[in-house]
């Protein structure tokens, strides 16, 4: 085979792979995809909250407490510079205390009850507990 034939064969293969991926993604349930994306995003925020808990006050952390993570923009800013992305909107549902903080995500898709998908995650120093509300 000549070099041109190989390039054409590779290009056709790449097009077929792309078309197959599009078909697989087209069949994905938007509600499930939104829930999965929100869960990943919340897990990432939970890791940042745990980092805040363990970081010394001199470095902008809580030094063994979640207390500085308040239910306002200033509290959320300690975890992320953006309170929203294409998956949904994020906030601190219950202000941090000595042992935990509760974060929430509101999705872009409707849940089983007809309202927007809503997920909560309780964050502790060494663990998390996620709740899918609808």
C-alpha positions in Angstrom: 0.0 0.0 0.0 1.2 3.5 -0.7 1.4 6.2 1.9 -1.7 8.0 0.5 -3.7 4.7 0.8 -2.6 4.3 4.4 -3.6 7.9 5.2 -7.0 7.4 3.6 -7.5 4.2 5.6 -6.5 5.9 8.8 -8.9 8.8 8.1 -11.8 6.4 7.3 -11.1 4.5 10.5 -11.1 7.7 12.6 -14.4 8.8 11.0 -16.0 5.4 11.8 -14.8 5.5 15.4 -16.2 9.0 15.8 -19.5 8.0 14.4 -19.7 5.0 16.7 -18.9 7.2 19.7 -21.6 9.7 18.7 -24.2 6.9 18.5 -23.2 5.5 22.0 -23.4 9.0 23.5 -26.7 9.7 21.8 -28.3 6.8 23.7 -27.2 8.0 27.1 -30.0 9.1 29.4 -29.5 12.9 30.0 -30.8 12.5 33.6 -28.3 9.8 34.5 -25.5 11.7 32.8 -26.3 14.8 34.8 -26.5 12.9 38.1 -23.1 11.3 37.4 -21.5 14.6 36.5 -22.9 16.3 39.6 -21.7 13.5 41.8 -18.2 13.8 40.3 -18.2 17.6 40.8 -19.5 17.3 44.4 -16.9 14.7 45.2 -14.2 17.1 43.9 -15.6 19.9 46.1 -15.7 17.5 49.0 -12.0 16.8 48.5 -11.3 20.5 48.5 -13.3 20.8 51.8 -11.3 18.1 53.4 -8.1 19.8 52.2 -9.4 23.0 53.8 -10.1 21.1 57.1 -6.5 19.8 57.2 -4.7 22.9 56.1 -3.4 25.3 58.8 -5.1 28.7 59.3 -1.8 30.4 58.2 -2.3 28.8 54.8 -6.0 29.7 54.5 -7.4 26.5 56.0 -9.5 25.5 58.9 -6.8 23.8 61.0 -9.1 20.9 62.1 -12.5 22.5 61.5 -14.9 23.2 58.7 -16.1 26.4 60.5 -14.9 28.9 57.9 -17.0 27.3 55.1 -20.1 29.5 55.4 -23.3 29.3 53.4 -22.5 32.3 51.3 -20.2 33.3 48.3 -17.2 33.8 50.6 -17.5 30.3 52.1 -17.8 28.7 48.7 -14.9 30.8 47.4 -12.7 28.9 49.8 -13.5 25.7 47.7 -13.9 27.0 44.2 -13.8 30.1 42.1 -17.0 29.1 40.3 -20.3 28.2 41.8 -21.6 26.8 38.6 -20.6 24.9 35.5 -22.4 23.1 32.6 -23.5 20.4 35.0 -25.3 22.6 37.5 -25.0 25.0 40.4 -23.1 24.3 43.7 -23.3 25.8 47.1 -22.8 25.1 50.8 -26.1 23.9 52.1 -25.2 23.7 55.8 -22.3 25.8 57.1 -19.3 24.0 58.3 -18.9 23.2 62.0 -16.1 21.5 63.8 -16.8 18.1 62.3 -18.6 18.5 59.0 -20.0 20.6 56.2 -22.9 19.8 53.8 -22.6 20.7 50.1 -25.3 20.6 47.4 -25.6 20.5 43.7 -28.7 21.5 41.6 -28.5 20.0 38.1 -29.7 21.0 34.7 -32.0 18.0 34.2 -35.3 17.2 35.8 -35.3 14.4 38.4 -37.8 11.7 38.9 -40.1 14.0 40.9 -40.2 16.7 38.1 -37.9 19.2 39.8 -34.3 19.8 39.0 -31.8 17.1 40.1 -30.7 17.8 43.7 -27.7 16.0 45.3 -26.2 16.6 48.8 -22.9 15.4 50.2 -21.9 15.4 53.8 -18.2 16.0 54.2 -16.2 14.8 57.2 -12.5 14.9 57.9 -11.9 11.5 56.5 -15.1 10.4 54.7 -18.2 11.6 52.7 -21.8 10.6 52.4 -23.7 11.4 49.2 -27.5 11.6 49.0 -29.4 11.6 45.7 -32.6 13.5 46.5 -34.5 12.9 43.3 
